[in-house]
Amino acid sequence: MFEQERSRHRETVCQLACGQHQGIVNHSLRHDVQPHILRSWERCLTRYNLDPSQLEKPIRVGDKALADYREPLEDFLFFAQSGMRKLYRMLSSVGYVLLLCNAEGVTIDYVGDPKDEREHRRAGLCPGTVWQESLAGTCGVGTCLEERRAVTIHRNEHFFSPFIGLSCSAAPLYHPDGTLLGALDASLLHSPESKDSQAVALLLVNSHARLIENAYFVRKCRDHWMIRFNKMQAFVEVTTEQIIAVNADGCIVAANFNAISELGRQGGGTPVNRQLSDIFELRIEELVDNALNRTQMVFAIRAVATGIQYFALFSAPGARTVQPARQHGNSDRAAQPKNRPRARLGLNQLAGADPQMRRNATRALRVMNRGIPILLTGETGTGKEVFARAIHESSDRAAKPFIALNCASIPESLIESELFGYRQGAFTGAHIKGMRGKILQADGGTLFLDEIGDMPLSLQTRLLRVLAEKEVLPLGSESPVRVDLNVICATLRNLEELVRDGRFREDLYYRLNGITITLPPLREREDRDMLIRNVLLAERQSGDARISQEAFDALTRHSWPGNIRELHNLIRCALAVSENGIITLDDLPPVKNGGKAVSFLPAASSPRSAAAPLDEYGIMLDMLARYEWNLSRVSRELGISRPTLYKKMKCYAIVPPHPFERKKKN
């Protein structure tokens, strides 16, 4: 009976594979065979000249040859064996055998049930067996290596008839440099008739192949900067899809299988040996800064070729803190002190995943090196100075100073000397050596003038001359000094109205307003969830910082009148009062709404009327007074722990009265 089945199998293989070219194929049979199986059978017959009736038993190499095949992969075997043990625990109850093969199809490792080892060896499911397609015909490992993808070869899909009882699911393994390393295979000696029964096995084999591959990638590339990225923001922190490794010169030196597949599909060709800035809208300096200072912060990055947005995590090389070599020869920034100041976000990272912010970043990148003044507008707390600094850091002036001056925070009597500087003895009380003003300090770099609408009219004329003539005249000086700088201004006020009212010079307005960029308020940003999580990571002092789903949902619903500044302050306060670093709804401090402090807690949790706004500060004071500062009872009534009550009292600066004062009231 078995010989008849083998004979029919040989006839089917020859008819289907050869009939593709001769036009005599039985279409009803061919319809049941997948294209990659037909391609493999054709290769076996025409390229390798194999006869499906010739091979009677598996081909094996000797022990000496097997040791030679294993030796180059010894460091890889540690990761592969760990992954195989994990996979075997999932499949062992069904009877699967796991094989690890090199790129030539030679089995270099095996995991299976010891009691079935003799039967496995007869079937070729053991170390030393060669599953190369040119020798073993169509099979899980051999066809996987030829097709460069995960495949299942089920029963009579095998080329040689001795293997038609097997079902083999295999997935390729790649070296970090993109070359084929081998294959991981799960084979079943006695399999069900239906190929659908192998779908789960194929999925598990493929996922564990990627797991092994990624672990080996991280180990081999530990001395490089790494980017893990994913199209799904929610998954980038918990699963690794795509990884690339970048050297200090900004060149991509390695990419895992998923990264090569994804970027190859979108942009054509492998990213390996190409500049990072050619693949993503991301400079090596931005990668380094964020990898060193914001290791668990999620950033939105965009592919240059397609504009597709990904979410990414950056990591630094091992424990090293080396700096990248500048691509344009700015050696003064090539090495920085070990205790460097906190890094700044680049424009693309600052823009996040919000469409308007992405458009803002794109516009800024286009004009920042063309001498065009930039006017930033937006509500308070939207990060205008941070955005201005990011423009500077992304520009050709990044190695030069970024000087900021808030025109509303300095008295009118001092702003002139602060901005323009003065010479020795210019006025009574002047510093003995004089002072270089902000304009001269920004020479070669960027001058950021915040709240420009509050600049006195008398100084607007002098600023206009600086912008028009590219020179500044310090107080007490007789000769002007040439300056070269970019000017970025910001305002909360409507400058056009100020011009109409005669409180702002029209010619200065048009001089400053080369391009206007409006930063959206936090409540309108589409990436609020990502910003909240990033701020949570940025504000934590040590260890993990987590947030309950209820608290997170409350933050995403908040209107954020104080914008990003309010978000930072609120998260900082919530972390301070939280227990075990987990922010709950109780930990969120009240926020201002119509001049009142309104709690995030739902109305039902308060003893006050549900229609009234909840004032946590007032509620706590009322209850403390009502229960005569019995903190245990107050904490029970509020439904919070006593330590949490202490933290909230500290946050609101509530101090118990002296016992003498309480006695006097009684």
ZAMARGU-4260 file (C-alpha; in steps of 0.2 Angstrom, whole numbers, plus 5000, padded with zeros to 4 digits):
<rodrens>
0) 5000/5000/5000 | 5014/5012/5005 | 5023/5008/4989 | 5008/5012/4978 | 5007/5029/4987
5) 5025/5032/4984 | 5023/5028/4965 | 5007/5039/4964 | 5017/5053/4972 | 5032/5052/4960
10) 5020/5053/4945 | 5011/5068/4952 | 5028/5077/4955 | 5034/5074/4938 | 5017/5078/4929
15) 5014/5095/4939 | 5032/5101/4939 | 5036/5097/4921 | 5019/5100/4914 | 5021/5119/4918
20) 5032/5121/4903 | 5025/5107/4892 | 5007/5113/4893 | 5000/5096/4898 | 4998/5098/4916
25) 4982/5091/4924 | 4974/5108/4930 | 4963/5099/4943 | 4978/5093/4952 | 4989/5108/4950
30) 4975/5119/4957 | 4978/5109/4974 | 4997/5113/4974 | 5003/5130/4980 | 5015/5140/4969
35) 5030/5139/4980 | 5028/5120/4980 | 5027/5119/4961 | 5043/5131/4960 | 5052/5119/4971
40) 5048/5103/4962 | 5053/5112/4946 | 5070/5117/4953 | 5072/5099/4959 | 5069/5091/4942
45) 5076/5104/4930 | 5090/5113/4940 | 5096/5099/4952 | 5091/5084/4941 | 5084/5075/4955
50) 5073/5059/4953 | 5059/5058/4966 | 5061/5039/4966 | 5080/5038/4969 | 5083/5044/4987
55) 5079/5030/5000 | 5085/5038/5016 | 5091/5055/5022 | 5109/5061/5019 | 5120/5064/5034
60) 5137/5071/5037 | 5150/5063/5049 | 5154/5069/5066 | 5170/5079/5061 | 5160/5088/5047
65) 5146/5092/5059 | 5158/5100/5072 | 5166/5110/5058 | 5148/5116/5053 | 5144/5121/5071
70) 5160/5130/5075 | 5157/5146/5066 | 5139/5147/5074 | 5144/5144/5092 | 5140/5162/5098
75) 5123/5161/5089 | 5119/5144/5097 | 5117/5151/5114 | 5102/5162/5108 | 5095/5148/5097
80) 5095/5135/5110 | 5086/5146/5122 | 5073/5150/5109 | 5071/5132/5104 | 5068/5126/5122
85) 5055/5139/5124 | 5047/5134/5108 | 5048/5115/5112 | 5038/5118/5128 | 5024/5124/5117
90) 5025/5110/5105 | 5032/5095/5114 | 5015/5088/5119 | 5010/5086/5101 | 5025/5076/5096
95) 5035/5089/5087 | 5054/5089/5084 | 5064/5105/5082 | 5079/5107/5070 | 5091/5121/5069
100) 5100/5121/5052 | 5114/5132/5045 | 5113/5141/5028 | 5118/5125/5019 | 5104/5116/5026
105) 5114/5105/5038 | 5106/5101/5055 | 5117/5108/5069 | 5105/5106/5083 | 5090/5096/5088
110) 5077/5095/5102 | 5065/5081/5103 | 5058/5067/5115 | 5073/5056/5120 | 5062/5040/5119
115) 5058/5043/5101 | 5076/5047/5096 | 5078/5031/5086 | 5063/5034/5075 | 5068/5052/5073
120) 5085/5047/5067 | 5078/5035/5054 | 5067/5050/5047 | 5082/5061/5047 | 5076/5072/5061
125) 5093/5073/5070 | 5110/5082/5070 | 5120/5080/5054 | 5106/5077/5042 | 5107/5088/5026
130) 5090/5096/5021 | 5097/5107/5007 | 5085/5107/4993 | 5097/5102/4980 | 5100/5086/4989
135) 5084/5083/5000 | 5072/5090/4987 | 5057/5100/4992 | 5057/5100/5011 | 5053/5112/5025
140) 5071/5118/5028 | 5077/5117/5010 | 5063/5126/5002 | 5063/5139/5016 | 5081/5143/5013
145) 5077/5144/4994 | 5062/5154/4995 | 5068/5165/5009 | 5052/5164/5019 | 5043/5154/5032
150) 5034/5139/5024 | 5026/5123/5028 | 5029/5107/5018 | 5015/5095/5022 | 5016/5076/5019
155) 5015/5073/5000 | 5021/5091/4996 | 5039/5084/4999 | 5049/5079/4983 | 5056/5063/4989
160) 5043/5049/4993 | 5052/5043/5009 | 5047/5060/5017 | 5029/5060/5012 | 5023/5056/5030
165) 5032/5071/5037 | 5025/5089/5040 | 5038/5102/5042 | 5036/5121/5046 | 5052/5131/5044
170) 5057/5150/5045 | 5073/5158/5039 | 5086/5166/5051 | 5096/5181/5046 | 5113/5188/5052
175) 5113/5206/5058 | 5122/5211/5041 | 5107/5204/5032 | 5114/5188/5025 | 5105/5171/5027
180) 5111/5162/5043 | 5100/5147/5043 | 5083/5140/5047 | 5072/5135/5062 | 5061/5120/5059
185) 5047/5110/5068 | 5044/5093/5061 | 5030/5081/5065 | 5033/5063/5061 | 5015/5057/5061
190) 5004/5072/5055 | 4986/5074/5052 | 4980/5074/5034 | 4975/5092/5033 | 4988/5105/5031
195) 4978/5117/5040 | 4983/5108/5056 | 5000/5116/5054 | 4995/5134/5054 | 4999/5137/5072
200) 5015/5128/5071 | 5021/5139/5057 | 5016/5154/5066 | 5025/5149/5082 | 5041/5144/5072
205) 5041/5160/5063 | 5039/5171/5079 | 5053/5161/5088 | 5064/5163/5073 | 5062/5182/5074
210) 5064/5181/5093 | 5081/5172/5092 | 5086/5183/5077 | 5083/5199/5087 | 5091/5193/5103
215) 5107/5189/5093 | 5106/5205/5084 | 5106/5215/5100 | 5121/5205/5106 | 5131/5207/5090
220) 5127/5226/5088 | 5128/5231/5107 | 5142/5243/5102 | 5131/5253/5091 | 5116/5265/5092
225) 5100/5256/5090 | 5083/5261/5084 | 5068/5249/5087 | 5053/5255/5077 | 5035/5249/5074
230) 5020/5256/5064 | 5009/5254/5080 | 5013/5266/5094 | 5004/5254/5107 | 5016/5240/5103
235) 5033/5248/5101 | 5037/5247/5120 | 5032/5229/5122 | 5037/5220/5106 | 5051/5222/5094
240) 5047/5222/5076 | 5060/5231/5067 | 5078/5235/5073 | 5092/5245/5064 | 5110/5248/5071
245) 5119/5264/5067 | 5137/5268/5069 | 5145/5285/5076 | 5146/5292/5058 | 5127/5290/5055
250) 5129/5274/5044 | 5117/5260/5046 | 5128/5245/5049 | 5115/5232/5052 | 5096/5228/5051
255) 5085/5214/5056 | 5074/5204/5044 | 5059/5214/5048 | 5067/5230/5046 | 5075/5225/5029
260) 5058/5218/5023 | 5048/5234/5029 | 5060/5247/5022 | 5065/5237/5007 | 5046/5236/5002
265) 5044/5254/5005 | 5060/5262/4998 | 5068/5249/4988 | 5084/5240/4993 | 5092/5236/5010
270) 5095/5250/5022 | 5112/5243/5027 | 5127/5253/5022 | 5116/5269/5020 | 5116/5285/5030
275) 5102/5286/5043 | 5097/5303/5037 | 5094/5295/5019 | 5082/5282/5027 | 5073/5293/5041
280) 5070/5311/5044 | 5082/5309/5058 | 5100/5315/5061 | 5113/5305/5070 | 5115/5319/5083
285) 5096/5318/5087 | 5098/5299/5089 | 5112/5301/5101 | 5105/5314/5112 | 5088/5305/5114
290) 5097/5288/5116 | 5107/5295/5130 | 5094/5305/5139 | 5077/5298/5134 | 5080/5279/5133
295) 5061/5274/5136 | 5053/5289/5127 | 5043/5285/5111 | 5047/5296/5096 | 5038/5298/5079
300) 5050/5296/5065 | 5046/5297/5046 | 5053/5287/5032 | 5062/5299/5019 | 5056/5288/5003
305) 5038/5287/5007 | 5033/5298/5022 | 5027/5283/5032 | 5027/5287/5050 | 5034/5275/5063
310) 5036/5275/5082 | 5053/5272/5089 | 5064/5269/5104 | 5082/5274/5104 | 5096/5265/5114
315) 5114/5269/5116 | 5129/5257/5114 | 5130/5246/5129 | 5137/5256/5144 | 5147/5268/5133
320) 5143/5286/5131 | 5153/5290/5115 | 5148/5305/5104 | 5146/5303/5085 | 5158/5311/5073
325) 5151/5326/5065 | 5147/5324/5046 | 5152/5342/5042 | 5168/5343/5051 | 5162/5353/5066
330) 5175/5346/5078 | 5171/5358/5092 | 5155/5347/5095 | 5163/5330/5092 | 5167/5327/5110
335) 5157/5334/5125 | 5160/5332/5143 | 5154/5317/5152 | 5142/5327/5163 | 5134/5335/5148
340) 5118/5345/5150 | 5101/5337/5147 | 5099/5334/5128 | 5086/5344/5118 | 5073/5336/5106
345) 5075/5337/5087 | 5062/5345/5077 | 5055/5328/5071 | 5055/5321/5088 | 5047/5336/5095
350) 5033/5336/5082 | 5028/5318/5088 | 5014/5310/5078 | 5002/5326/5077 | 4999/5331/5058
355) 4999/5349/5062 | 5016/5348/5072 | 5023/5338/5058 | 5018/5351/5045 | 5026/5364/5057
360) 5042/5354/5058 | 5043/5352/5039 | 5040/5371/5036 | 5053/5375/5049 | 5066/5363/5041
365) 5063/5371/5024 | 5067/5389/5030 | 5078/5388/5045 | 5095/5390/5034 | 5088/5403/5022
370) 5089/5418/5034 | 5070/5420/5035 | 5064/5426/5052 | 5052/5414/5060 | 5037/5420/5071
375) 5030/5407/5083 | 5012/5409/5089 | 5001/5399/5101 | 4994/5398/5118 | 5005/5399/5134
380) 5013/5382/5138 | 5013/5375/5120 | 5032/5375/5120 | 5037/5389/5109 | 5054/5391/5116
385) 5057/5372/5115 | 5052/5373/5097 | 5063/5387/5093 | 5078/5378/5101 | 5074/5363/5091
390) 5075/5374/5075 | 5092/5380/5081 | 5098/5363/5085 | 5092/5356/5068 | 5100/5371/5058
395) 5118/5374/5051 | 5120/5386/5066 | 5118/5371/5079 | 5136/5373/5085 | 5134/5391/5089
400) 5124/5399/5103 | 5105/5399/5106 | 5101/5415/5116 | 5084/5418/5123 | 5076/5434/5130
405) 5059/5436/5137 | 5054/5453/5133 | 5039/5453/5146 | 5049/5447/5161 | 5063/5461/5161
410) 5059/5479/5167 | 5058/5492/5153 | 5073/5501/5160 | 5084/5486/5159 | 5079/5477/5143
415) 5089/5489/5132 | 5105/5485/5140 | 5101/5467/5141 | 5097/5466/5122 | 5110/5478/5115
420) 5124/5478/5129 | 5134/5493/5134 | 5152/5499/5135 | 5162/5502/5151 | 5156/5517/5160
425) 5141/5519/5149 | 5130/5524/5164 | 5130/5525/5183 | 5130/5508/5190 | 5137/5499/5174
430) 5148/5485/5176 | 5166/5490/5176 | 5170/5479/5160 | 5154/5483/5151 | 5142/5469/5145
435) 5139/5460/5129 | 5120/5461/5125 | 5110/5446/5120 | 5112/5451/5101 | 5131/5450/5102
440) 5130/5434/5112 | 5120/5426/5099 | 5132/5431/5085 | 5133/5416/5073 | 5119/5408/5081
445) 5100/5411/5085 | 5092/5425/5095 | 5075/5420/5102 | 5064/5434/5107 | 5049/5428/5118
450) 5034/5439/5120 | 5040/5451/5107 | 5023/5460/5108 | 5028/5467/5125 | 5044/5475/5118
455) 5044/5494/5121 | 5041/5505/5105 | 5058/5514/5108 | 5067/5498/5107 | 5058/5492/5092
460) 5066/5505/5081 | 5084/5499/5087 | 5079/5481/5084 | 5073/5485/5066 | 5090/5493/5063
465) 5099/5477/5069 | 5089/5466/5057 | 5090/5478/5042 | 5109/5483/5044 | 5115/5467/5052
470) 5124/5477/5065 | 5122/5483/5083 | 5127/5498/5093 | 5130/5495/5111 | 5125/5508/5124
475) 5140/5521/5126 | 5148/5515/5110 | 5152/5526/5095 | 5154/5512/5082 | 5142/5498/5077
480) 5147/5480/5078 | 5143/5468/5064 | 5132/5453/5069 | 5126/5437/5059 | 5111/5429/5067
485) 5095/5421/5064 | 5080/5428/5074 | 5065/5418/5080 | 5051/5427/5089 | 5036/5421/5099
490) 5020/5429/5105 | 5004/5426/5113 | 4997/5442/5107 | 4989/5447/5091 | 5003/5458/5083
495) 4991/5464/5069 | 4980/5472/5082 | 4995/5479/5091 | 5000/5487/5074 | 4983/5494/5071
500) 4983/5501/5089 | 5000/5509/5086 | 5009/5499/5099 | 5019/5489/5087 | 5029/5495/5072
505) 5022/5489/5056 | 5039/5489/5047 | 5046/5478/5062 | 5031/5466/5061 | 5034/5463/5042
510) 5053/5461/5046 | 5050/5448/5059 | 5035/5439/5051 | 5045/5430/5037 | 5035/5414/5041
515) 5022/5411/5055 | 5021/5395/5063 | 5006/5391/5075 | 5009/5378/5088 | 4993/5369/5092
520) 4986/5368/5110 | 4988/5351/5119 | 4969/5348/5118 | 4970/5348/5099 | 4985/5337/5097
525) 4981/5319/5090 | 4996/5312/5099 | 4991/5317/5117 | 4992/5299/5123 | 5010/5297/5117
530) 5015/5314/5125 | 5007/5309/5141 | 5017/5293/5142 | 5033/5302/5137 | 5031/5316/5150
535) 5028/5302/5163 | 5045/5294/5158 | 5053/5311/5158 | 5047/5316/5175 | 5051/5300/5185
540) 5065/5301/5197 | 5070/5283/5197 | 5063/5266/5194 | 5047/5262/5184 | 5033/5275/5183
545) 5016/5268/5178 | 4998/5275/5177 | 4982/5267/5179 | 4970/5266/5164 | 4957/5277/5174
550) 4970/5290/5177 | 4977/5290/5159 | 4959/5291/5152 | 4956/5306/5163 | 4972/5315/5157
555) 4967/5312/5139 | 4950/5320/5142 | 4957/5335/5151 | 4956/5352/5141 | 4974/5357/5146
560) 4972/5376/5147 | 4990/5376/5153 | 4996/5364/5138 | 5012/5355/5139 | 5019/5365/5154
565) 5003/5360/5164 | 5005/5342/5159 | 5023/5342/5166 | 5018/5350/5182 | 5003/5339/5184
570) 5013/5323/5181 | 5027/5329/5193 | 5014/5332/5207 | 5005/5315/5204 | 5021/5305/5205
575) 5026/5314/5221 | 5010/5308/5230 | 5008/5291/5221 | 5012/5275/5230 | 5024/5263/5222
580) 5026/5274/5207 | 5009/5270/5201 | 4998/5285/5197 | 4980/5282/5201 | 4965/5294/5199
585) 4967/5299/5217 | 4984/5305/5214 | 4980/5318/5201 | 4980/5335/5209 | 4965/5347/5206
590) 4966/5358/5190 | 4960/5375/5187 | 4943/5377/5178 | 4935/5394/5178 | 4946/5400/5192
595) 4941/5385/5203 | 4952/5370/5208 | 4942/5355/5200 | 4946/5337/5205 | 4949/5323/5192
600) 4939/5312/5204 | 4921/5308/5198 | 4907/5317/5207 | 4900/5301/5215 | 4916/5299/5226
605) 4913/5316/5235 | 4901/5319/5249 | 4897/5335/5241 | 4883/5338/5228 | 4886/5329/5212
610) 4881/5345/5203 | 4895/5355/5211 | 4913/5356/5205 | 4924/5345/5216 | 4937/5355/5226
615) 4949/5342/5233 | 4958/5355/5243 | 4942/5362/5251 | 4935/5344/5254 | 4951/5339/5263
620) 4951/5355/5274 | 4932/5353/5278 | 4934/5335/5283 | 4950/5338/5293 | 4941/5351/5303
625) 4925/5341/5305 | 4935/5326/5312 | 4947/5337/5322 | 4962/5332/5312 | 4960/5314/5315
630) 4970/5308/5300 | 4965/5290/5302 | 4946/5294/5301 | 4948/5307/5287 | 4958/5294/5276
635) 4944/5281/5279 | 4931/5294/5274 | 4940/5299/5259 | 4944/5281/5254 | 4962/5283/5253
640) 4977/5277/5263 | 4984/5287/5277 | 5001/5289/5268 | 4992/5295/5253 | 4983/5308/5264
645) 5000/5314/5271 | 5006/5316/5253 | 4991/5326/5247 | 4992/5337/5263 | 5010/5340/5259
650) 5006/5344/5240 | 4993/5357/5245 | 5004/5364/5260 | 4990/5359/5273 | 4998/5360/5290
655) 4989/5353/5306 | 4986/5367/5319 | 4996/5366/5335 | 4987/5356/5348 | 4985/5372/5359
660) 4975/5380/5345 | 4963/5365/5344 | 4960/5366/5363 | 4957/5385/5362 | 4944/5382/5348
665) 4935/5369/5359
</rodrens>
